[in-house]
């Protein structure tokens, strides 16, 4: 499975341009409608907010920016 190494979102007149770059150098570009962007954002928020363990405690997650 390839790894995502970079992404970018650019706002255009009617939509957004989503650019995804894989670790093998391949870049994919997608035109994303505003409604699709809202669904994508909602889904990402759902995944990120799903940090509760079964007992209701919140799992601590730490993000560390890569060096270099």
N, CA, C and O atoms as a MOPAC input file, in Angstrom:
PM7 MOZYME 1SCF
protein

 N      0.84100 1    -1.16700 1     0.00000 1
 C      0.00000 1     0.00000 1     0.00000 1
 C      0.89400 1     1.24100 1     0.00000 1
 O      1.83700 1     1.33800 1     0.78500 1
 N      0.59000 1     2.16900 1    -0.87300 1
 C      1.33800 1     3.42200 1    -0.92500 1
 C      0.95300 1     4.31100 1     0.24600 1
 O     -0.12900 1     4.18400 1     0.81900 1
 N      1.85000 1     5.20000 1     0.58300 1
 C      1.61900 1     6.14900 1     1.66400 1
 C      1.38000 1     7.53700 1     1.08800 1
 O      2.01400 1     7.93300 1     0.11000 1
 N      0.47200 1     8.26100 1     1.69400 1
 C      0.22900 1     9.64500 1     1.34100 1
 C      1.33900 1    10.47500 1     1.95600 1
 O      1.56000 1    10.42600 1     3.16600 1
 N      2.04400 1    11.24300 1     1.11900 1
 C      3.12400 1    12.06500 1     1.67400 1
 C      2.80000 1    13.55300 1     1.63200 1
 O      3.41000 1    14.34300 1     2.35300 1
 N      1.84300 1    13.93800 1     0.79000 1
 C      1.49200 1    15.35200 1     0.71300 1
 C      0.10600 1    15.48900 1     0.11100 1
 O     -0.29500 1    14.69700 1    -0.74200 1
 N     -0.61500 1    16.48800 1     0.55700 1
 C     -1.88400 1    16.80600 1    -0.08500 1
 C     -2.07100 1    18.31000 1    -0.09000 1
 O     -1.48700 1    19.02700 1     0.72300 1
 N     -2.88600 1    18.77400 1    -1.01000 1
 C     -3.15900 1    20.19300 1    -1.12300 1
 C     -4.58800 1    20.37100 1    -1.60200 1
 O     -5.08700 1    19.57000 1    -2.39200 1
 N     -5.24200 1    21.41300 1    -1.13000 1
 C     -6.59800 1    21.74400 1    -1.56500 1
 C     -6.58500 1    23.19300 1    -2.02200 1
 O     -6.18700 1    24.08600 1    -1.27400 1
 N     -7.02000 1    23.41800 1    -3.24600 1
 C     -7.09200 1    24.77100 1    -3.78400 1
 C     -8.54100 1    25.09400 1    -4.11900 1
 O     -9.24900 1    24.28600 1    -4.71900 1
 N     -8.96600 1    26.27900 1    -3.72600 1
 C    -10.32300 1    26.71900 1    -4.04200 1
 C    -10.33200 1    27.30300 1    -5.44800 1
 O     -9.48500 1    28.12300 1    -5.80200 1
 N    -11.30500 1    26.86500 1    -6.24200 1
 C    -11.47300 1    27.40200 1    -7.58500 1
 C    -12.82500 1    28.09900 1    -7.64900 1
 O    -13.54500 1    28.14600 1    -6.65200 1
 N    -13.17600 1    28.64100 1    -8.81100 1
 C    -14.43000 1    29.38900 1    -8.93100 1
 C    -15.65200 1    28.56300 1    -8.55300 1
 O    -16.48900 1    29.02900 1    -7.78000 1
 N    -15.77600 1    27.35200 1    -9.07900 1
 C    -16.97600 1    26.53600 1    -8.89800 1
 C    -16.77500 1    25.33700 1    -7.97800 1
 O    -17.74700 1    24.74800 1    -7.50400 1
 N    -15.51400 1    24.97200 1    -7.72300 1
 C    -15.23800 1    23.76200 1    -6.96100 1
 C    -13.87800 1    23.88200 1    -6.28700 1
 O    -13.33800 1    24.97900 1    -6.14000 1
 N    -13.33800 1    22.74800 1    -5.88400 1
 C    -12.01800 1    22.68300 1    -5.25900 1
 C    -11.14900 1    21.72300 1    -6.05500 1
 O    -11.65300 1    20.81300 1    -6.71300 1
 N     -9.84500 1    21.93100 1    -5.98900 1
 C     -8.89900 1    21.00000 1    -6.58000 1
 C     -8.18000 1    20.30200 1    -5.43500 1
 O     -7.48400 1    20.94000 1    -4.64500 1
 N     -8.35300 1    18.99300 1    -5.35300 1
 C     -7.70700 1    18.17600 1    -4.33100 1
 C     -6.55500 1    17.44000 1    -4.99300 1
 O     -6.75600 1    16.68500 1    -5.94300 1
 N     -5.34900 1    17.66200 1    -4.48900 1
 C     -4.14900 1    17.03300 1    -5.05100 1
 C     -3.53700 1    16.13400 1    -3.98100 1
 O     -3.22700 1    16.58800 1    -2.87900 1
 N     -3.36600 1    14.85600 1    -4.31600 1
 C     -2.78500 1    13.86700 1    -3.41000 1
 C     -1.49700 1    13.34200 1    -4.00700 1
 O     -1.46200 1    12.97000 1    -5.18000 1
 N     -0.42700 1    13.30700 1    -3.20400 1
 C      0.86200 1    12.79800 1    -3.68700 1
 C      1.27000 1    11.57400 1    -2.87200 1
 O      1.29800 1    11.60700 1    -1.64200 1
 N      1.58100 1    10.50600 1    -3.58000 1
 C      1.98600 1     9.24700 1    -2.94000 1
 C      3.50700 1     9.19200 1    -2.79900 1
 O      4.23700 1     9.96700 1    -3.41700 1
 N      3.95800 1     8.25500 1    -1.97200 1
 C      5.39000 1     8.12000 1    -1.72100 1
 C      6.17900 1     7.67800 1    -2.94300 1
 O      7.40300 1     7.81100 1    -2.96100 1
 N      5.50800 1     7.15400 1    -3.96600 1
 C      6.20900 1     6.77600 1    -5.19200 1
 C      6.27900 1     7.92800 1    -6.19600 1
 O      6.73800 1     7.74900 1    -7.32400 1
 N      5.82200 1     9.11000 1    -5.77700 1
 C      5.89300 1    10.29600 1    -6.62300 1
 C      4.66100 1    10.54300 1    -7.47300 1
 O      4.54200 1    11.60500 1    -8.08500 1
 N      3.73400 1     9.58000 1    -7.52600 1
 C      2.52900 1     9.77400 1    -8.32800 1
 C      1.63500 1    10.81300 1    -7.66000 1
 O      1.42000 1    10.78300 1    -6.44800 1
 N      1.11800 1    11.73400 1    -8.47800 1
 C      0.20300 1    12.75200 1    -7.98800 1
 C     -1.13700 1    12.58600 1    -8.68500 1
 O     -1.21100 1    12.48100 1    -9.90900 1
 N     -2.18800 1    12.56400 1    -7.88800 1
 C     -3.54200 1    12.46800 1    -8.41300 1
 C     -4.26100 1    13.76900 1    -8.10700 1
 O     -4.12700 1    14.31800 1    -7.01400 1
 N     -5.02300 1    14.26000 1    -9.07500 1
 C     -5.79800 1    15.47800 1    -8.88800 1
 C     -7.27400 1    15.16900 1    -9.08600 1
 O     -7.65800 1    14.43400 1    -9.99600 1
 N     -8.09200 1    15.74800 1    -8.21400 1
 C     -9.53200 1    15.53200 1    -8.26900 1
 C    -10.25000 1    16.87400 1    -8.20100 1
 O     -9.90400 1    17.72900 1    -7.38600 1
 N    -11.24800 1    17.05600 1    -9.05700 1
 C    -12.16100 1    18.18100 1    -8.92200 1
 C    -13.21200 1    17.75300 1    -7.90500 1
 O    -13.83300 1    16.70200 1    -8.05700 1
 N    -13.41000 1    18.55900 1    -6.87400 1
 C    -14.31800 1    18.21000 1    -5.78200 1
 C    -15.39200 1    19.29300 1    -5.67300 1
 O    -15.08700 1    20.47000 1    -5.48600 1
 N    -16.64000 1    18.87900 1    -5.79400 1
 C    -17.76700 1    19.79400 1    -5.66000 1
 C    -17.88100 1    20.25000 1    -4.19800 1
 O    -17.48100 1    19.51500 1    -3.29500 1
 N    -18.41800 1    21.44800 1    -3.95500 1
 C    -18.54900 1    21.92200 1    -2.57100 1
 C    -19.29200 1    20.93600 1    -1.66000 1
 O    -18.91700 1    20.76700 1    -0.50000 1
 N    -20.33700 1    20.28800 1    -2.17500 1
 C    -21.07600 1    19.32400 1    -1.36200 1
 C    -20.20100 1    18.11600 1    -1.01500 1
 O    -20.28300 1    17.58600 1     0.09200 1
 N    -19.37000 1    17.68700 1    -1.95800 1
 C    -18.45700 1    16.57400 1    -1.69300 1
 C    -17.43100 1    16.97400 1    -0.64200 1
 O    -17.07400 1    16.17100 1     0.22000 1
 N    -16.95400 1    18.22000 1    -0.71100 1
 C    -15.97600 1    18.69600 1     0.26300 1
 C    -16.58000 1    18.70000 1     1.65600 1
 O    -15.90800 1    18.33700 1     2.62200 1
 N    -17.84300 1    19.10600 1     1.77500 1
 C    -18.51100 1    19.08800 1     3.07300 1
 C    -18.61000 1    17.67000 1     3.62500 1
 O    -18.38400 1    17.44900 1     4.81500 1
 N    -18.94500 1    16.71200 1     2.77000 1
 C    -19.02800 1    15.31100 1     3.19900 1
 C    -17.65200 1    14.81400 1     3.61600 1
 O    -17.53100 1    14.11800 1     4.62400 1
 N    -16.62400 1    15.15400 1     2.86700 1
 C    -15.25400 1    14.75300 1     3.20200 1
 C    -14.84700 1    15.32700 1     4.55500 1
 O    -14.29800 1    14.61100 1     5.39200 1
 N    -15.10900 1    16.59800 1     4.77100 1
 C    -14.76500 1    17.23500 1     6.04500 1
 C    -15.53500 1    16.58300 1     7.19700 1
 O    -14.95900 1    16.29800 1     8.24700 1
 N    -16.83200 1    16.34900 1     6.99900 1
 C    -17.63200 1    15.69800 1     8.04100 1
 C    -17.08700 1    14.32100 1     8.37500 1
 O    -16.99700 1    13.94900 1     9.54500 1
 N    -16.72600 1    13.56900 1     7.35200 1
 C    -16.20600 1    12.20800 1     7.57400 1
 C    -14.87900 1    12.24000 1     8.30900 1
 O    -14.65100 1    11.43400 1     9.21200 1
 N    -14.00000 1    13.16100 1     7.93300 1
 C    -12.71800 1    13.30100 1     8.63700 1
 C    -12.94200 1    13.67300 1    10.10000 1
 O    -12.28400 1    13.13800 1    10.99200 1
 N    -13.87100 1    14.59200 1    10.33900 1
 C    -14.19000 1    14.96500 1    11.71400 1
 C    -14.72000 1    13.77800 1    12.49900 1
 O    -14.36700 1    13.59400 1    13.66400 1
 N    -15.57300 1    12.96600 1    11.86500 1
 C    -16.10400 1    11.77700 1    12.52800 1
 C    -14.97900 1    10.83400 1    12.93200 1
 O    -14.97000 1    10.31200 1    14.04700 1
 N    -14.04400 1    10.61800 1    12.03600 1
 C    -12.93200 1     9.71100 1    12.31800 1
 C    -12.05700 1    10.27500 1    13.43000 1
 O    -11.65800 1     9.54500 1    14.33800 1
 N    -11.76000 1    11.56100 1    13.36300 1
 C    -10.89400 1    12.17500 1    14.36600 1
 C    -11.56700 1    12.27500 1    15.72900 1
 O    -10.89100 1    12.21200 1    16.75500 1
 N    -12.88200 1    12.42800 1    15.75500 1
 C    -13.60200 1    12.52300 1    17.01500 1
 C    -13.86400 1    11.16500 1    17.64000 1
 O    -14.30400 1    11.09600 1    18.78800 1
 N    -13.61200 1    10.10300 1    16.92800 1
 C    -13.84400 1     8.75000 1    17.42700 1
 C    -12.65800 1     8.30300 1    18.26600 1
 O    -12.06700 1     7.25400 1    18.01300 1
 N    -12.31300 1     9.11300 1    19.27500 1
 C    -11.16100 1     8.84400 1    20.12600 1
 C    -11.54300 1     8.29900 1    21.48500 1
 O    -10.68400 1     8.16000 1    22.35600 1
 N    -12.81800 1     7.98700 1    21.68400 1
 C    -13.23200 1     7.47200 1    22.98400 1
 C    -13.07700 1     5.96100 1    23.03700 1
 O    -13.44900 1     5.24700 1    22.10700 1
 N    -12.52000 1     5.49200 1    24.14500 1
 C    -12.45300 1     4.06400 1    24.38600 1
 C    -13.83800 1     3.57100 1    24.78400 1
 O    -14.73800 1     4.37600 1    25.02100 1
 N    -14.01300 1     2.26300 1    24.86000 1
 C    -15.31300 1     1.69700 1    25.20300 1
 C    -15.80300 1     2.14200 1    26.57700 1
 O    -17.01100 1     2.21100 1    26.80500 1
 N    -14.88600 1     2.44500 1    27.49800 1
 C    -15.29900 1     2.86900 1    28.84300 1
 C    -15.60600 1     4.36200 1    28.91100 1
 O    -15.92600 1     4.87700 1    29.98200 1
 N    -15.51100 1     5.06600 1    27.77000 1
 C    -15.84200 1     6.48500 1    27.73400 1
 C    -14.66000 1     7.40900 1    27.93100 1
 O    -14.78400 1     8.62200 1    27.75600 1
 N    -13.50500 1     6.84800 1    28.29600 1
 C    -12.33400 1     7.70800 1    28.45200 1
 C    -11.77000 1     8.06700 1    27.06800 1
 O    -11.92400 1     7.32600 1    26.09700 1
 N    -11.13500 1     9.19400 1    27.02000 1
 C    -10.59400 1     9.67700 1    25.74400 1
 C     -9.16000 1     9.21100 1    25.60600 1
 O     -8.33800 1     9.37800 1    26.50700 1
 N     -8.87900 1     8.62200 1    24.45100 1
 C     -7.51900 1     8.19700 1    24.15700 1
 C     -6.66400 1     9.41000 1    23.84100 1
 O     -7.08400 1    10.28800 1    23.08700 1
 N     -5.48900 1     9.46500 1    24.40000 1
 C     -4.56400 1    10.55800 1    24.09600 1
 C     -3.79700 1    10.19600 1    22.82700 1
 O     -3.22700 1     9.11200 1    22.71000 1
 N     -3.80100 1    11.11400 1    21.90300 1
 C     -3.03900 1    10.93400 1    20.67700 1
 C     -2.13100 1    12.12200 1    20.52000 1
 O     -2.53600 1    13.25600 1    20.77500 1
 N     -0.91700 1    11.87900 1    20.10800 1
 C      0.05700 1    12.93800 1    19.95800 1
 C      0.51100 1    12.98600 1    18.52200 1
 O      0.79900 1    11.95700 1    17.91000 1
 N      0.57400 1    14.18800 1    17.99100 1
 C      1.10500 1    14.38800 1    16.64000 1
 C      2.45500 1    15.06500 1    16.78900 1
 O      2.58400 1    16.06600 1    17.49300 1
 N      3.45500 1    14.51400 1    16.12200 1
 C      4.76200 1    15.12200 1    16.12500 1
 C      5.16000 1    15.39200 1    14.68800 1
 O      5.16500 1    14.48900 1    13.85100 1
 N      5.48800 1    16.62200 1    14.41300 1
 C      5.90200 1    16.99600 1    13.06200 1
 C      7.21600 1    16.30400 1    12.74600 1
 O      8.13800 1    16.33200 1    13.56100 1
 N      7.31800 1    15.67700 1    11.56500 1
 C      8.56500 1    15.01200 1    11.18900 1
 C      9.72600 1    16.00700 1    11.11200 1
 O      9.54100 1    17.15500 1    10.70700 1
 N     10.89600 1    15.56800 1    11.49500 1
 C     12.08600 1    16.41800 1    11.41900 1
 C     12.59700 1    16.45200 1     9.98400 1
 O     12.46700 1    15.47700 1     9.24500 1
 N     13.16100 1    17.54700 1     9.61100 1
 C     13.77800 1    17.62200 1     8.27700 1
 C     13.01500 1    18.41100 1     7.38300 1
 O     13.39700 1    18.57300 1     6.22400 1

